[in-house]
Amino acid sequence: MGWTSSVVNGLSNIHLQRRQRTEDETRSAMLDLDFLDCPICVEPFTIPIFQIWLIDFVFQCDNGHLACASCCPKLSNKCPACTLPVGHNRCRAMESILESISVPCQNAKFGCTKKVSYGKQSTHEKECIFSPCFCPIQNCNYSGLYKDVYYHFGIHRDIGRVDCWFVLGEFVELDFDFKERAIMAMNAYKEDLLFTVQCLSDPNGITYVTASCIAPSSPEVGEFSCHISTTFHERAIVYKSMKVKNIRKLSFQIPQET
C-alpha cells in the first residue's frame, strides 16, 4: 500500500508541475488549423461547454478517424473512411487540443484585442463591437464601426428626407408610402445609434414592417423593442413589443420570418 500511495503522490506531483508550467508559460507553436476541422463537413471542431450536451463533442472510430457530433447521425454512425462505428467514443485528446488553442478575432485589424477559442470565432464575432457595419442607404458601400456608420450617415441628409432624430423611449411620427419600398433611418443622438424602420411590400400586397438597429449583437449596444402603430386604408394596425433586431447590414429582401 505504501508503494501504491507513493506512486499516486508522484503522479500528482508531476501533474501539479505540468499545471504550474502551463499557468506560468504560454508556448507558441505553428499549426495547420485545417487539422482542427471535421474532415467530413470541413467545419471547425468546437469545445464542449457542458458535458451533458453532445453537440460539441469530437468523436472517433476504433481506427482513430474523427467526426464531429453533427456529422455522426448523418452518417448513420458509420465512419466513411473505414465503415466502423463512430459517434460513441469521444476523442478527448482532440478536445484537449481545441481547449488549449485560441486565435485572434478577425476584427483585430479594426482594434479588437480578444483571443477566442478555436471554433468559437463566429459566436464572438457576432457580438464583437469591432465587427464592421454597413450604411443602410441602398447603393452606398460605406462600412465601418457601428458608431462610425452613425456619423457617416449625415452625408445622406442632402439627398432627401430619409432620416429623423429621436430619443429612446419617446414617441416619434414617421410618414411612409406603403406602395413603395421605403426606409426611414432614425438617429438616437444620445446613444450614437442608428435605427431603421423599413416597409417592404410583396407581389400580393402584403406589407412587412421591420425595425432594426445597425450594430452588432453586443451587450455594450444592448437590446431594444418598440411599439409601432399605423393607419392603413382606415384600419389601425398595432405592433406591440416588437423586437428590434441588431443587424450589421440591412437587407432589401422580403423577410422570411413574419
Order of alpha helices (4+ residues) and beta strands (2+ residues): alpha-beta-beta-alpha-beta-alpha-beta-beta-alpha-beta-beta-alpha-beta-beta-beta-beta-beta-beta
